[in-house]
Structure formats: C-alpha cells, structure tokens
Amino acid sequence: MDNLRKSIQVIFGETCPDQLIQDLYDITSFKNKDVVAKKDFLENGLKYFHHLSFDEIENLHKKLEEDWFFDVYQNGKQEKSVYNLLLHFNKQVLKERNNQPLVSYQHLLRWRDLSFTLGEDIFTCSYFAYMDNRAKKNRDFFAWQPVIFSTNNRLKKMLLKGVAENHFHFKGSAPVFDLSWIVLMNTINTHHKTFKELKKEIKLNGKVSYSFKNHTKEIDILVYKACRIRLLLFEFINSENKNINLKDWESLLKPSSNKQTSFEVLLKLNELQNEVSQNKFLYGYKFNHKGKDDIADYTITKNMHIRNFKGSFLLYGERKLLYDTFKYIYSNCEKSEQISKLLHIYLLIKNEFRAELIQINKRIGFSNFSKYQDRKEYFIPEDSIYETAMYQMAINDTIKFQNIVSFETRIAPKNSVKELNESLKKYQRNSDANSLTNRNIKISKKKLFNKLKKEKHFYTIHFIKKKEENIKLTLTQVGLPRHYKLRDNIEKQAKAIVLLRESYAKKASLIKGIDAASSEFNTRPEVFAQVFRYLKDHKLQGEFNHLKSKIVENKLSATFHAGEDFYDIIDGIRSIDEVIKFLKFCPGDRIGHALALGINVEEYFNLKDRKIMLPKELLIDNISWLLAKIRKYNINEFSSEVYKLEKLFDSLFREIYQVNFDQEVKFSSMNFTHDIFYDAWKLRGDDPYLYMENIEDDVNQISNMTYWERCRINYFYPKNSNIRKDSKIKFLYQQYHFNQKIKNKGKEIKQFTISDTYIKLVEKIQKKYQHYIRDLNIGIECNPTSNYLIGTIDKYSKHPIKNFFNLHLETDTRKIKECPQIFVSINTDDQGIFGTSLENEYALLAIALEKEKDENGNPKYNQAMIYNWLDKIREMGLEQSFE
C-alpha cells in the first residue's frame, strides 16, 4: 500500500495546479490516453519515491494506468480517473457506522500518514460519494468530528469510562485550517494585508519542482482562483441546468498564478466577492450568532438537516460540496471531465495552502512548530462568527465526541486584572453553546451550566517564553539583568492573576493552574522562578470565610514546558531540574513533554552526527551541572571523560568569564572551579536585582514588606543557606546577570563533539534523573503526535512514555524493575495544528505498539497488556488533574 499512498500524495498534493489549468483549456489533453502525464509523474516521483529507481517509477506509472486509475469495484469496466485511485485506498481503510466514517484500526498508521498530509475530507467524502452512488442514496449528515476515530471498539469503550485532557492549548485546538479556508472562501477580498504578511515569512511547505516549465506561484492568487472554482462547482452542482462554460473564466484561471500575469484576478476580486455574497444570501444557513442571524458559509445551505448540530456543523458545507462533486464525477455524467479537472485543481490549491497552516512537515524543533502556531488566527476576523466558531470547535466539538471528564485548557495571561477578566468572559461567552447554534433552538443557561459543571472545564494560564532582545548600546543595559523586560512583564501578569483571585471569586475558580510555554531556547526556567513561587504560594485572604458553608482554598497548581526542545540531552534534563528547584515544584505538579528524560540517548546524538552547535554559555552551564550530578550520584567509571569535561569547563570559564571581569574587582584574579560555578547556578532562582550592587550585603536583610518581595529569595533551594553568604559565589551570579561582556561572549556558538563515553554517561544521568522525578511524584504530560512532529522520534512506538512507565506492558521483570514507573498522562497539545484528538492519540500509540516486532519477528507486546497499560495511563491522567 506504500506505493499507492505515495502515488496519491504525488497526484493530489504535489501536482502543479497551474499546469492542470493549462490542461483544462487544452482540448488535446482530454484526448490524452494518460490520465496523468508520464513526464509530470516521473518528475515528482524522483522526489517522493526514494526507494525506487527511475525504471521502477516508470513501472509504477504503468501500474496506475493499467490498474489503479480504474474503478476497484468494477474490474476496470469504467473510464480511467484519478479519483478511482482514491477508491483503491478507501476500500482498504475506511468503514461506515451510523452514518459516520471510521478508519480500519489495522490501517490507522497508514491513514494517519496520508490523511494528515492531504486532509481527511478528500477520502471520507469520495468514499461516501461512491458508496452512496452504488446504493442510490443521498446523505444529509456531514458533521462528523474533525479527526475521525478508528474501528477499535475496545479502545472506545475503555475511553468512555472517562479521560482527562491535561495539556490542551485553547486556540491551537480548533480545526485551524478548515476554519481559515471557510473564512477565505466567503470573505475573499478582505485579506490582502494578511497575505502580504504571510508571504514575507518562510514558506513552510518547501516544495522542489524538477520541471523546466515551473513558474513562480503566489499563494494569494492561487487561493483567489480556488474561490472562483469553488463558486463554479457549487453553482454547477446546485443548478438544474448542468451547464458550465469554462471560456467565460479563461482570463481569470489560465494565466500563471502571480501578480504579473494574473492582474485581472485582482481587478475582479470585488466582483468575485459580490457573487459569493449573493450566494450567501440566496443559499446560506442563518445561524444564531450571539442573538443575531449570521451566515458563515454559502455551502452550508438552508436545507441542512438539524441533526448536523450534534456534530461539527461548521464543516458541513465544504464536505457537502466535495461529496456532491465526487458523486457527480463518479456517475460519469455529461461534463464530468471538466468538473473532474476543476475539482482536482481546487484540491491541489487547498492542500498547498493547508501545508502553510497545519504542520504536515516533519522538521524537528519547536521553532518550526511555532511558525505554524503563530498563523492559527491569521485569517480569523476578531469578534466574527468565525472567531466564535474557533472557540466553539475547540471546546464544544471536542466534548461532543469524547467523554472528557477533566478538561484543562491553556490560555495566555494579560497585563491587568481588567484585561484578564474580559479575556475569561470572552472565552466563556464564545464557548457557550448559545453563541453559535441553530437559530430555532435555544439552550438554557441552567442546562449549559450543568453541562460545563459535569465536564469540569477549567483553565491553566500559560506565560509565554520570549527571546531576549539584543541591545547594541551596552550602556542601556547597565543595571539590567537577563530578560529584564520579560521579568517586568510577567510580574504584571502574575499580579493581575492574584488580583483576579481576590476580586472575582467566580472567575478565579475557573483558573486551576499556571504554566510557561513556547521555545525553550527563548527563555530558561529561572526567569519565571519568582512568579511561580508567588502564584503557587498565594492564598486567598478569606475575609468572608465565616459566611461560607464550604471553604475552598483554590490553590494554584503548576506545570511547565521543559525538556521538549534542546541542543544536548543534558541541556533538556537540566531545564527540568531548574523548573523543579527554582520554581518550587512539588508532588502533584507536572512537566510538559520532558522528552529529554526518556528518548534514546544514542539515537539522538547519532541523528545530530555526534556534533552539537550551541551557545557557549549553555555549554558551560551543562558541563558544571553534569559534573555536579556525577559527584552526587557517585559515578566513577568515566574518569577520562570527566577529566575532558573539567578541562573544557576551565577553558570556557576563562574565555567567557575570567577575561571579562573588571580587573579592579576584588575577585577578578581568583580561581573559580566548576563546583563554585555550580553553587552560583543554584542562586538563579533568586531575583537577580538582589545581587546587583554590594555583594557583601546579606540578601536576607533586604526589605521584604510585600508578599511579592518575600518571594524574591528561593528559600526552597538551595538548602544550604551559607551559599547566599559566600561573596565569591554571589559575585559569579552577579557577573552572570550584569556583565554585558560576559553575556555577549556567552552567546557565541561552539561545536561540542560527542564521544561514546559521553553517550554512556548521559544514559546514566538520564536514568538517575528519571527515578528522581518518580520519587518526587511529579507528573509528565505526554503528547505523542506533538512529540513525533516536533521532536526527534521517527515513529510512535519510540515515544518515551513506555520508558517512563511500562507496568502492565512488559513481562520481563528486569525491565519492569529498571523502569522508573513515572506518573504520566496522554494529551493532545495543539490538536488543531497537529490534526489529532485525544482518542486518536491513544489509538496511535496502541496500534504502533501492536505492530512492534521483537528480534524474532514476533509481536513485541501482548495486545491485552497494551490495553491494560493504556487504561492505567488513562487513570493516571485523571489523577493528574488540577481540579
């Protein structure tokens, strides 16, 4: 099936839409015996069929022409079509149950690989269209979930017992692309500025064309053409007189998709919008949007069956249009060849745009993902029906299809209590089922309240890690520590949270936790240390507790994105260590992702070719931390590697610190060892301003009149209070923050070469730290698809969750004993950007483990044990909940 899948990818994802438009207006192309031009297929095949020779790619094209382009159900009796290729795949993979599409569980990984790239609707809609043609049936339900479930009833029944979603970013969890596409197709002339900004950015779907006829294409022109084609298809399908004259649109479609040749497309954009608006008025369903009638999409027609409101009803229109068009093509009616080519062009453009909003590439690292994340609201107008739909689909549609009994959603903080209160009101209002629904049905507030109460939907506020700005004038940075701007900003945000908790009790009760997200390369955990201690230890004043029948403390729990993205695995584990020690993490708190704690060490360093490029300041921190852990864990068998690390530390310290000390300073000529440096690292959880001036002062005597000031010192760590009395240790910490020359030198990049011995040493430290996390009862939020796409894992079965917890999964007592059995859960992260769901995450792990083989080619894991293992993780997910 691999070659079949890659052929579908090439034909529906990589073919040039402009070339197909040329073919559309070339009369001879309709008489061409090849459905897909051999030359075009071979060019794309060179890129995508790495395992095939040129001759084998030619044979594959022949297979298409002789087999896969014919109807799989009719034994080649009908005409050839690219859409028959979909039938060969659908027949093996898709099933129908209760009018809903399901994926055959045994093919889930294959389905995931292809549908994630091209979108699910092309397959589900073509499948239903063909099968309904055969059954002479018309379908009226198209509101199935954005990511369809598998046929695995055992898993479904297990999850129906109740699951927790503990890592769910609110705005990244709506079907981002689907909504953006609906917006563009209905408000096509209002996004010039957004497209301009988008085109300034990096093209995330970097395609390579081998064709000499390749012309530069601009994404906005392509989308404008898609809007025209969508309108043509809709009007054709919904008119009794099946007539289409492509000549009328030749000047708009045929020119290459760039501003130089397609200027008429731009000139007639308002005319196109007027036609769209007219169709919205004539056909569009009027939703009850915040008490008023509003039309979201002209393809969501007035005759939409009411039962679509039980599902993702905003997806109805696009799916219905695809279904009707596929149905017409499969019926081989008059003009079906023209409609076939129009639909193919439309799908190609849609997929090209989709690749810029959904992370379909497998480029590792958080930066790649963050570019997708930043685009999630690009095309969603503020306060529009589409923004409401984004909130609705993130929360209500997720709830509709899954029994989530603890639903923690991540939202961003604000700089004032008023802004935060308004933000929460907006989230609540827009996720209210009354804000966008069937205008003939009203849901009572009481019913809604009971529903939300039952589902236990609440919020965790996540601060945003931001990259430090480079300021050229060093004088402006005198007296300013690292990340001084971010420190000031998160202080405001933290105080706004406290004020909300004191002033708006009902709103405050919705906030259960705090977090910090975004790239770990932007900000170290130390920046958030005071803020987290301040919020974690905050207690409500409780002046009116004597009037309450039940006193609720409403204390905030904490989680933190750490160990997700890193240069060296040691760097990732150190980040987790900093979270625990500087941010006062306690039993019941959680770490998001923590990949560094569980991935295969040797495989990671081999992937990096055993050479790591990283800033010198990170490398010296890593070395001092690693040497300290070697001492702590009494690791003695790597003396030669330890010696090399000590020498490298000395070299880096001289280069970064020693030569940049002010010669008049008392400690400038003193010898600083790595253990002194590590002691200075221990102070990084303290407010750096405490050490800005006279380091001889006792920091414990500095004013601490307010609660915020009392959180400046990390009394939680280090336990040895004498460290804060040692002037040379305080001096190093001061220099780390306030010596601009040291900061500049530390940002220089150095290559660090990884040896076999270093790999073995890191493996030991990783294992020791796993047990440390276990003993602290700190939870880990695992996000399989997010980790697969962002991290260095090349398949789901290699996810470190089974290295964290293997009880019930393994039978080997040695492996069970060696495993730390950490407190873990399964979550989605940004389900809209990653195209997943909570049930899908469980299913992908299950099928990946079922397909794992041992060295003898036998199943590596027992099926019953896989489900016992997953069920225990499900239970731990509920236990991890912050409610």
Secondary structure, 3 states (H helix, E strand, C coil): CHHHHHHHHHHHHHCCHHHHHHHHCCHHHHHCCCCCCHHHHHHHHHHHCCCCCHHHHHHHHHHHHHHHCCCCCCCCCCCCCHHHHHHHHHHHHEEEECCEEEECHHHHHHHHHHHHHHCCHHHHHHHHHHHHHHHCCCCCCCCCCCCCCECCHHHHHHHCCCEEEEEEECCCCCCHHHHHHHHHHHCCCCCHHHHHHHHHCCCCCCCCCCCCCCCCCCHHHHHHHHHHHHHHHHHHHCCCCCCCCHHHHHHHHCCCCCCCCCHHHHHCHHHHHHHHHHHHHHHECEEEECCEEEECCCCCECCCCHHHHHCCHHHHHHHHHHHHHHHHHHCCCCCHHHHHHHHHHHHHHHHHHHCCCCCCCCCCCHHHHHHHHHCCCCCCCCCCHHHHHHHHHHHHHHHHHCCEEEEEEEECCCCCHHHHHHHHHHHHHHCCCCCEEECCCCCCHHHHHHHHHHHCEEEEEEEECCCCCCCCCHHHHCCCCCCHHHHHHHHHHHHHHHHHHHHCHHHHCCEEEEEEECCCCCCCHHHHHHHHHHHHCCCCCCCCHHHCCCCCCCCCEEEEEECCCCCCHHHHHHHHHHHHHHCCCCCCCEEEECHHHCCCHHHHHHHCCCEEEEEHHHHHHHHHHHHHHHHHCCCCCCHHHHHHHHHHHHHHHHHHCHHHCCCCCCCCCCCCCHHHHHHHHHHHHCCHHHHCCCCCCCHHHCCCCCHHHHCCCCCCCCCCHHHHHCHHHHHHHHHHHHCHHHHHHHCCEEEEECCHHHHHHHHHHHHHHHHHHHHHCCEEEECHHHHHHHCCCCCHHHCCHHHHCCCCCCCCHHHHHHCCCCCEEECCECHHHHCCCHHHHHHHHHHHHHCCECCCCCECCCHHHHHHHHHHHHHHHHHHCCC
